[in-house]
Amino acid sequence: MLRIKPLLAALVVVSTSYAVSLNQLVQELKENSPLLKQKDLQVLIEKHKTKTVSSERFGEIDAFGIYNRYEDKRVLYPISPPINPRNLVGAKNQLIGKISYSVPLFTGFALENRVKIGKLKETIAKLDYKLTKNQLIFNLHSLYYTLLSLQKQKKALEVYKQSLDVLYEDVKTAVSVGKKPETDLYKIDYDREKVKAGIKKLESSIQTVEAAIQELVGKKIDFSKVEEPKQQFSEKILQVSADINNLDKLNKVRQLKKIVQSKEKIAKSNYYPKAFLSASAQRNMGADTYKDLWNIKLTLKYDLFDFGKRNHQLLEAKLEEKQVNLKEKQVLLHIKKQLTEAIEKIKSANEEVKAAKKQLKFAEIVEEAEKTKYQQGISDLYNYLYAKAQKFLAESNLYKAYYNREIAVSYLKYILEEYKDE
């Protein structure tokens, strides 16, 4: 007869060193997950975007090469007073080589705020990477515990089938000597077929979960041996006290708020004058001669009227800030709800484990009693088979309750973002 303590002990026994472990799968996920790699690349993309904007502070150096072919001779270089016709040189074929440098001197702080936005987007990309990793590792924990639960249920069902096989042979012997009716064999055989179908169904579910894990870690895994992880649940978890204000989910929204604030400053920069400096040097060549020209230009620009463009841009930024403030409030409330939900899930799962233990203990006693009554001819086979089925159901429920509790603990860790730094 199966006892509860050995059953629970089996749940926490560590398998051989060749078994697949949860920690091993987490490492595989971090190394191979296509989604994590995409998030990592996004961090690099945002970093280069920031550098692109930042480099605009130093302006541009450009080189030009121009070839002109005219129908008749054109002066080689611009005419400027005093004009001396003798000094004018013309050519049909003209080649111009030019180099120029232009730099923004003052943009109303628009450029500085664009750089700031770039850095904030880079920070958000890093937060996205960590939050995605936190999500994926929780998904992996959930699938892993589901796999263990299904494997344990399948093993319990196989043991149940073996006991039915033994019972079938015992009853077959009893029927041959006239101690039991032949219909008892049909009853046992009917239950055996149901158990076979149950095993097939569990095998199908196991294969589905294994495929989901392999998709998640991005690698083919041998699940012939699966290691039992250390139990996560403890009574202390139910008294968890967390500072949710420091969670990255909220931090991400706060970075978005800073971006919107910088957008507002960029919108205000349109009300400032702009200053640009440019310089160029060129050589005009033709008719076996050349002329070197250069100039330095300082440009001051101020928009007198833009038909409301600046005003609408500023209003848009202010409305976006209000929107982000509301989003921050909504995210905070959602996290609080999730935290409460996670704690209640653990409490409920823990009560289910306690109930399943009691159910199994009672089912073992009833099965033993019905077995004795059937062997003595006091009760019919139906009661004994029903008791055996109830014992298996209780055993299966204990496995499900135990791993559901572990999944609930993993969910709490996910809400508290404990997997992001693994």
N, C-alpha and C positions, 0 to 999 in steps of 0.2 A: 504494500500500500504506500502510495506517494505521500510524503509529509511536507508540510509547508516550509520548514526551516531549510531542508536540503534544496527545495525548489528555489527559494530566494537566494541561497548561497550560489546556486548555479548561475544566477543572473549576474553576479559580480566576479565570477572566476575568470581570470585572464587566460586566454588561450596561448598556444605556442608562439614562439617568436616569429614564425613564418606567417602568422595570420595578418590580414589587413586590419589596420587600426584607424580610428577616427583621426588621430593626429597626423598620420601618414597621408590620409586623404585630404586633410586641410592643407598640408604642404603642397600636394599635387595641384590642388585647386589654385593656390596662390601663384604657382609657377606656370600653369597651363591654361587657366581660364581665359578664353577669348574676350569675354566681357571686361575682365580686369585689365587685360592688355590694352583694350580700347580706351579705357579710362586713364591708364598710364600715359598713353600716347596723347590724349587730350591735354594732360598737364604740360607736356612738351610743346604742343601746339600753342597753348595760351602763353607759355613762356616766350616763344618766338614772336608771337603777336605783340607782346609788350615791348620786346626789344625793337621790333619794327617801328612802333610808334615813338619810342624813346629816341631812336636814331634820327627822327625828323628834326630834333632840336639842333642838329649840326648841319642841316641843310643838305644840298646836293651839289656835286661837281659833275658837270656834263661836258662831253666832247662832241663836236659836230664836224661833219665833212660835207660840203655842198659843191656840186658842179653845175655850172650854168652854161648853156649854149644859146647864143642870141643870133638873130638874123643879120644884125650889123653890130658894129663896135659899140660897147657901152663903157662908161667910165669905170675905172677899176675900184675907185673908192669914193665915198660921198663927197659932194662939193661943199666946201665951207669957205667963208670969206677970210681974207681977200681972195677973189677969184683971179687966177692967172691961167688963161687958156693954154699957154705953152706948157704948163705943168700937168695938164690933164692927160692921163694915159687911158686909152681905150683898148678893149679886147673883146672878140666874139666868144672866146672860151675863157671862162673864169672859174677858178678853184678857190674855195674859201675853207680855211681851217679855223675852228673856234673852240675855245674852252670857256666855260662859265661856272660861276659859283653863286648860289642863292641860299639865303638862310632867313628864317623867321626871327625877328628880334623881339617882337611882342605880339601875342595872339589873344590878349585878354585872359590869360591863364587857361585857355582852352586846351593847349597842348599838354600842360602839366596835369590837368584833370583827366585827359585821355590816357596818359601814362598810369595814373592812379587807378583808373578803371581796369586797365590791362592787368595790373598786379592783383586787383581784387578778383578778377576772373580767374587768374592763375590759382589764387587761394581757394576759390570755389571748386575748381577742377580737382585740387588735392582733397578737398572735403568729399567730393563726389566719389573719388577713388576709395576713400576710407569707408564711406557709407555703403558703397556697392560691395566692398569686401565683407563688411558686417552682415549685409543681407545674404550674400552667397554662403557664408560660413554657417549662418543660421539655417538656411535651406538644406545645407549638407547635413547638419546635426539632425534636423527633422527627418530627412530621408534615411539616415543611418539608423536612428532608433526605430523607425518604421520597419526597416529591413530586419533588424534584430527581433522585433516583435513577431513579424511574420515567420521568421525562421523557427523561433521558439514554438509558435502555434503549430507549425507544420510538424515539428518533432513530437510535440504532445499528441497530435492527431495520429502520427505513425505509431506511437506507443499504444494509443487507444485501439488502432486497427490490429496490432499484434495481440493485444489482450482478447479481442474478438475472435481472432484466428485460433488462439488457444482454447477459448470457450467453445468454439465451433467443433473442434476435435473432441473435446470432453463430452459435449452433448451428443455428438455422433456416436461415440462409444456407448453412451447411456441409451440412445435410441436402439442400437443394435441388440441390446439385452432387454429391451422393453421397459426401461425405467423412465424414459421421457418420450413424449409424443414427437412424431416426425415434424410437425408444424413448427416446433422450436427451432429446428435447423433453418427453416425458411425465414423466420424472424431474424435470426442472427445474420443470415446471408444478406437480407435486405439492409440491415444496418451497416454491414461491411461495404456494400456498394455505395451507400451514402457517404461513408468515410472516404472511400477512394475518390469520389467526386470532389469532396472537400479538400483533399490533398492536392488534386489537380488545380483547383481554383487558387489555392495558396501558392502553388508553384508558379502559376501565371502572374499573380500579384508580385511575387518575389522578383521575377524576371523584369517586370515593369519598373520596379523600384531600382533594381540594379542598373538598368539602362538609363534611368534618370540621374543616378549618381555619376555614371560614366560621362554623361553629357555635361554634367556640372563641372567635373574635374578636368574634362577634356582629354581623357585617356582611358584605354581599356584596362579593366581591373579584374583580377581573379578573386572571386568571392567564395571560393571553396572553404576558406577558413576566415572567420570574422571575429576580431578581438572585442571582448566586452569592455567598454570604457568604465572608468571609475564613476561611481554614483555621484551625480551632481546635487541631488536634493539633500537638504538638511533643514531642520526646523528654523534655523537662523534666517534662512532666505525669506521666510514669511514676515520677518521684522525689518525688511530692507528699507533703508533710508537713503535716497539718492538726490543729488543736486542736479535736477534736470535742466537748469538754466545754462549749464556748461556743455550740453550735448551738441554735437556737430550739426544735427538737424536744425537747431535754432541758430547756431553760428552761421550756417549757410544763408539763412534768411537775413541775418544781420549784415552779411557781406553784400547781399543784394540791395539792402537799404543804403549802404554806403555808395554803391554804384549809382543808384538813383540820385543821391545827394550830389555826386560829382556831375551827373548829367544836368542837374539843375544849375550848377556853377558854369558848365559849358554853355547852357542856354543864356545865362547872364553875360557871358563873355562877348556875346554878339552886340552888346550895348557899349563895348569898349572900342577904341580905335585900334587898328592893327598896324604894325610896322614891319617892313621887309627890306632886306639889303641884298643887292645883287651886283656882281662884278663880272666882266667878261673881257677876254682878249682874243683878237682874231687876226689872221693874216689873209689878205686878199691877193691872189696871184693870177697873173695873166700877161701875155705879150712880153714874156721874159723879164718881168719885173714884179714887184710885190709892194704891198702897203700894210703896215701894222697899225691896228686900231684897238683901242681899249676904252672901257667906260665903267664907272661906278655909279650905281643908282640906289637911292634911298626912297622907299615908297611908304607913304602914310595913307591909310584907308579908313574911312568911317562911313558906315551905312546911314544915310540920312532918313531913308524911308523904305520899308520893305513890305508894305501892305499887310502888316500884322504877323509876318512870319516869325519874328523873334518872340512876340508875345505868346503866340500859340505854342511855340516850342517850350517856353518857360512854364506855361500852364500844364502842358503834357507831363513835364518832369515832376511838377508838384502833385499832380493826380497820381502818378506812378508811385510817389513816396507814400501817399495815403493808402494806396493799394498794398504796398509791401508791409506797412504797419498793421493792416488788417490781417495779412497773411501770417505775420509773426504771431499775432494773438491766436489765430486759428491753429497754427502748428503747436503752440504751447498747450492749448486746450486738448488737442488731439494726443499729444504725448502723455498728458496726465490721464486721459481716458485709457490709453493703451497700458499704462503702468498699473492702473487699477484692475484692468482686465487681466493682465498677466498674473498679478497676485491672486486674484480670484480663481483663475485657471489652475494654479498650483494647489490652492486649498481644495478645490473640487477634486482634482486628480488624486491628491493625498487621501481624501476620504474614500475615493473609489478603491484605492489600494487596500486600505483597512477593511473595507467591505468585502473585497475579493478574497482576502485572507480568511475571513470568517466563513465566507461562502464555500471556499475550498475545504476548510476543516470540516464543516458540516456535511458536505457532499461525500467526503471520504468515509465518514462514519455511516452515512446512509447506504453507500455502496457496499460496505462490508456487511452491514446488517441484511441487505437484500440478497447478497450472495449466499449467506448462511441460510436464509429462509428458502431460497430457491433450491439449494442443495438438499435441504431437509424435506422438500416437497410442500412446504407451508404456503409458499407464494408462487405465482407463475413467472415465466421468463420475462414478460413485458415489464414488470416492476424492476427486475434486476437490470435489464438493458436500459431502461429509463434512468436508473440510478447511475449507471456507468456513463451515460451521455451527459448527465448533469455534472458529474465529477470532471469530465473533460471540459465542459463549458466553463466551469468554475476555474479550472487551471488556465484555460485560454484567456479568460477575463482578467486573471491576475497578471499574466504577461502583458496584455494590452494596457491595463491600468498602470503598471510599473513604468512602461516606456512612454505612455502618454504623460506621466508626471515628469519624466526626464525632458520630453519635448516642451512641456510647459515651462520648465526651468530655463531651457534654451531660449524660449521666447522672451522671458524676462531679461536675460542677458542681451538679447538682440535689441530690446527696447532701450536698455541702458548702454548700448553700443560697446559692449565689452569685447566683441570679436574684432573690432576694427584695427586693433593694435597687435593682433596675434601674428 
